[in-house]
């Protein structure tokens, strides 16, 4: 019997065996993988992962679910971290790890930014998120879904949408569709700004007022002539810029 989903945690439990199997196939766990599952809930995805791994780490904030998970699996196979994933230190699981999970809709964006801080240690991640969020993650420039999340994640990761998951695959069913996405860090040789903090600030400013031109939104950082010197028309809007163009702007001093 499934536990009652708690609204404060944005819980929707995946219960459709067809989609559970498809996700496990997409993850393709190897026996010696160091893997972290985010929000295991009642363990629908956890069970097949435990079967395929020497050890699985999981992060669960719900005390009731955590207690049930501890009773179900031996601590030699299953290490449970009972805490908020937004403050979880992924370095404690090892120098290299994989990450999977059905991310609660209400924390998905802040969690993705948190995980990005560990991109150099991350091997890959396979997540289920709200379809709208996945649309934004993989969006191309000059599209409606393209925004700050798109740029900040594509700056660090190569991302591929794998497949959609309908509301009926969950209990209780959410009011939106979900999608599976794979994220792979780009590596040390990726194009990178000289100052990551300045890069993030320029991206945030650029998308802060989407209808305004770069000449207006980036005034605190760059003059129109400096923008033009990068080969970018200051009358353009942030949503038309590629990640590499944001890097070029961030590197101007």
GIQUITA-V6795 format. One record per backbone hydrogen bond with DSSP energy under -0.5 kcal/mol. CO is the residue of the C=O (numbers start at 0). NH is the residue of the N-H. If there is no record, write none. Layout:
co=CO nh=NH
co=CO nh=NH
//
This chain:
co=4 nh=6
co=5 nh=8
co=5 nh=10
co=6 nh=9
co=9 nh=104
co=12 nh=170
co=14 nh=16
co=15 nh=19
co=16 nh=20
co=17 nh=21
co=18 nh=22
co=19 nh=23
co=20 nh=24
co=21 nh=25
co=22 nh=26
co=23 nh=27
co=29 nh=32
co=30 nh=53
co=32 nh=34
co=33 nh=97
co=34 nh=56
co=35 nh=99
co=36 nh=38
co=36 nh=58
co=37 nh=101
co=39 nh=42
co=42 nh=46
co=43 nh=47
co=44 nh=48
co=45 nh=49
co=46 nh=50
co=47 nh=51
co=48 nh=51
co=48 nh=52
co=54 nh=34
co=55 nh=78
co=56 nh=36
co=57 nh=59
co=57 nh=80
co=58 nh=38
co=60 nh=62
co=61 nh=65
co=62 nh=66
co=63 nh=67
co=64 nh=68
co=65 nh=69
co=66 nh=70
co=67 nh=71
co=68 nh=72
co=73 nh=76
co=73 nh=77
co=76 nh=55
co=77 nh=79
co=78 nh=57
co=78 nh=80
co=79 nh=81
co=80 nh=59
co=80 nh=82
co=83 nh=86
co=84 nh=87
co=87 nh=89
co=88 nh=91
co=89 nh=92
co=90 nh=93
co=96 nh=122
co=97 nh=35
co=98 nh=125
co=99 nh=37
co=100 nh=102
co=100 nh=127
co=103 nh=106
co=103 nh=107
co=106 nh=110
co=107 nh=111
co=108 nh=112
co=109 nh=113
co=110 nh=114
co=111 nh=115
co=112 nh=116
co=113 nh=116
co=114 nh=117
co=115 nh=118
co=117 nh=120
co=117 nh=121
co=120 nh=96
co=123 nh=98
co=124 nh=182
co=125 nh=100
co=126 nh=128
co=126 nh=180
co=127 nh=102
co=128 nh=178
co=129 nh=132
co=129 nh=133
co=130 nh=134
co=131 nh=135
co=132 nh=136
co=133 nh=137
co=134 nh=138
co=139 nh=142
co=142 nh=145
co=146 nh=150
co=147 nh=151
co=148 nh=152
co=149 nh=153
co=150 nh=154
co=152 nh=155
co=152 nh=156
co=155 nh=185
co=156 nh=158
co=157 nh=183
co=159 nh=181
co=162 nh=179
co=164 nh=177
co=165 nh=168
co=166 nh=169
co=168 nh=14
co=168 nh=15
co=170 nh=12
co=176 nh=130
co=177 nh=164
co=178 nh=128
co=179 nh=161
co=179 nh=162
co=180 nh=126
co=181 nh=159
co=182 nh=124
co=183 nh=157
co=186 nh=189
co=194 nh=198
co=195 nh=199
co=196 nh=200
co=197 nh=201
co=198 nh=202
co=199 nh=203
co=200 nh=204
co=201 nh=205
co=202 nh=206
co=203 nh=207
co=204 nh=207
co=204 nh=208
co=205 nh=237
co=206 nh=209
co=208 nh=211
co=212 nh=215
co=212 nh=216
co=213 nh=217
co=215 nh=218
co=217 nh=220
co=217 nh=221
co=222 nh=226
co=223 nh=227
co=224 nh=228
co=225 nh=229
co=226 nh=229
co=226 nh=231
co=227 nh=230
co=232 nh=235
co=233 nh=214
co=235 nh=213
co=236 nh=239
co=237 nh=240
co=238 nh=141
co=241 nh=245
co=242 nh=246
co=243 nh=247
co=244 nh=248
co=245 nh=249
co=246 nh=250
co=248 nh=251
//
